Amino acid sequence: MFVAVLVILALVAVAAWFTAVISAIAVVQLAPRGEKLASLFRLGWLRFSTLSAQLGPAALPHLARYRMAMFGFMACVIAAAAMSILLAAERSN
């Protein structure tokens, strides 16, 4: 049972990660020349308000999708860690 849940969590995490990558590429493409790397760093540091002010309303859907994908990815990682601990505890008994 725990293994099946771990596999499902891994699949959801990979899908969320791919969604975040696609959204990050879309945000970087909206940045003006010379600001693409800076916008990528701002995106990595989760400075969404700075990016939305710089890139305008066209970036809002991409930023929202990136935020949800990253938080979903991190939730899957935390849940997988908890499930791994439970699986190890079950197998040691």
Contacts in CASP RR format, 6 or more apart in sequence:
PFRMAT RR
TARGET T0000
AUTHOR 0000-0000-0000
METHOD contacts of the structure
MODEL  1
MFVAVLVILALVAVAAWFTAVISAIAVVQLAPRGEKLASLFRLGWLRFST
LSAQLGPAALPHLARYRMAMFGFMACVIAAAAMSILLAAERSN
2 83 0 8 1.000
2 86 0 8 1.000
2 87 0 8 1.000
2 90 0 8 1.000
3 87 0 8 1.000
5 83 0 8 1.000
6 80 0 8 1.000
6 83 0 8 1.000
6 84 0 8 1.000
6 87 0 8 1.000
9 76 0 8 1.000
9 79 0 8 1.000
9 80 0 8 1.000
9 83 0 8 1.000
10 76 0 8 1.000
10 80 0 8 1.000
12 72 0 8 1.000
12 76 0 8 1.000
13 72 0 8 1.000
13 73 0 8 1.000
13 76 0 8 1.000
13 77 0 8 1.000
13 80 0 8 1.000
16 69 0 8 1.000
16 70 0 8 1.000
16 72 0 8 1.000
16 73 0 8 1.000
16 76 0 8 1.000
17 69 0 8 1.000
17 73 0 8 1.000
19 65 0 8 1.000
19 69 0 8 1.000
20 66 0 8 1.000
20 69 0 8 1.000
20 70 0 8 1.000
20 73 0 8 1.000
23 62 0 8 1.000
23 63 0 8 1.000
23 65 0 8 1.000
23 66 0 8 1.000
23 69 0 8 1.000
24 40 0 8 1.000
24 43 0 8 1.000
24 66 0 8 1.000
26 62 0 8 1.000
27 39 0 8 1.000
27 43 0 8 1.000
27 51 0 8 1.000
27 55 0 8 1.000
27 59 0 8 1.000
27 62 0 8 1.000
27 63 0 8 1.000
27 66 0 8 1.000
28 36 0 8 1.000
28 39 0 8 1.000
28 40 0 8 1.000
28 43 0 8 1.000
29 36 0 8 1.000
30 39 0 8 1.000
30 55 0 8 1.000
30 58 0 8 1.000
30 59 0 8 1.000
30 62 0 8 1.000
31 38 0 8 1.000
31 39 0 8 1.000
31 54 0 8 1.000
31 55 0 8 1.000
35 54 0 8 1.000
39 51 0 8 1.000
39 54 0 8 1.000
39 55 0 8 1.000
42 50 0 8 1.000
42 51 0 8 1.000
42 54 0 8 1.000
43 51 0 8 1.000
43 66 0 8 1.000
46 67 0 8 1.000
46 70 0 8 1.000
48 63 0 8 1.000
48 67 0 8 1.000
51 59 0 8 1.000
51 63 0 8 1.000
52 59 0 8 1.000
52 60 0 8 1.000
52 63 0 8 1.000
END
